[in-house]
Amino acid sequence: MWMRKRKSPGRNGLTAFIDEGSEIEGKYTFSGTVMLNGRFKGEISTTDTLIIGEKAAVNGDVRAGRVLVSGELVGNISGTERVELKRTARVFGDVEAPMVVLEEGVLFEGHCRMTKVNPNAEATTTRDFSVVPLKR
C-alpha cells in the first residue's frame, strides 16, 4: 500500500517566506505561519501567525491571531491572541490585542488597546468610570 507523506511546513515551521527584494500590493490572506521580509502595501488578514522581519516595510492594516514585528509597519495591528514588537520594530499606528509585548528599543507611535481574550465576554462599553470619593 502506498502512503502519501503529509507536506510539512518549510523552514522553522513557516508556511511561506517572502524575502527582501519582493514587493507585493493588495490583500493577502493565508493560514499557517508567514514571515514577511519584503515590502507590502495593502491589507493582511489571517487567524494564524504573521512575522514581520527586520528588513520588512509594511504599509497597511494587519489582522492576525499572532503578530511579531521586527521591521517597519505603517498601519494598525489587530491581534486576536498576541502582538509582539521586537527591539528593532518601528510601528506607526494603533495596536490592539489581549496581550501586547514591547521590547526595549521599540519605536512606537500610536495607541495601544488591551482587549479581552474572549470577545463574547462583557462589552467594554458597559464599564462605569465614575469617580467615587474615598473617606480617610
N, C-alpha and C positions, 0 to 999 in steps of 0.2 A: 504494500500500500504506500502510495506517495503522500507525503505530508508537506504542506507548504509552510515555510517559516514565516512567521508574522514579522513584517517590517518594523524594526525598532527605530526610534528617533535617532538622528545623526549625532554629531559630536556633542558630548556632555549633555545628552538628553534634549537637544534642540530639535524642534520640528523643522525650522527654517533659519537660515542665517543670511542676512542682507548686508554685504560688506561695503567698505568705503569704495567710492567710485560709482556706486549705484544712486540713481535719482529716481524717485517714484512720486507720482502725483495722483491723488484721487482718494477713494475709500478702500481701506484694507481691513478685511475681516479674516480671522483664522481661528484654528483650535490647536492646542498644544502650547509649546514654548517657542517664541521667536526672538532672535537677537537682531536688532537693527543697528548697523554701524554706518549707514549711508545717510543720504538726505531724503527727507519725506515731507511732502506738503499735502495736507488733507485731513482725513479722519481715520483713526484706528479704533477698531472695536473687536473685543473678544471677551470670553468669560474665563480665559486662561491667563498665561503669563507673557508679558512683554518686557524685554530687556533692551533699554536704550543705551548703547555703548558709548565710550568716551569720544569717539570720532563722529558720532551721530549728530545731526541737526534736524530736529522735527519742528515743523510749523503747522500746528493744528491741534485738535482736541483728541484726547485719548480716553477710552473707556475700556477697562480690563479688570480681571479678577485681581491680579497682582502686577504691579509695575515697579521696575527697578531702573532708576535713571542715573547714568554716569556722564552723559553728554548734555547737549543743549536742547531744551524744549520751550517753544513759544506757543502757549495754549493752555487749556485747562486739562487737569488729570482727574479722572473719577475711577476709584478702585473699589471693588466690592469687598475685597479682603484686606489688601495692604498696599501702601505706596512707600518705597524707599528712595531717598535722594542721597546718593553716594557723594563722597567728598569732592569729586570733580564735576558734579552736576551744576548746571545753570538753568534754572526754571523761572520763566516769566509768565505767570498765570496762576489760577487758583487750583488748589489741591483738596480733594475730598475723599475720605476713606475711613473705615473704622480704626485702622492703625496706620499712623504716619511716622516714619523714621527719617530724621535728618542727621547726617553725619557732620562733624566739624569741618568747615571749609566750604560748605554748600552756598551757592549764590541763589537766593530765592526771593523773588519779588512778586507778591500776590497774597491771597488769603488762604488760610488753611481751615478746613471744617472737618471735625471728627464726627462721623456718622455712627449710627448704631449698627451692630453686626446683623441683627435681624430687622429687615425693613418693615416687617409686619408688626413690630412692637409699637409701643406708644409713640405717637407722632410728636415731632419736636415743636409743633405749633401749639400744643396744649400745655406747654410749660408755663408756670407763673413766675415771673421775675420781679414780683413786687418786693419792696423794701420793708422789712419789719424791724422796728427799733428794739434794741436789746436793753434790758434793765441791769444795772450793776449793783 
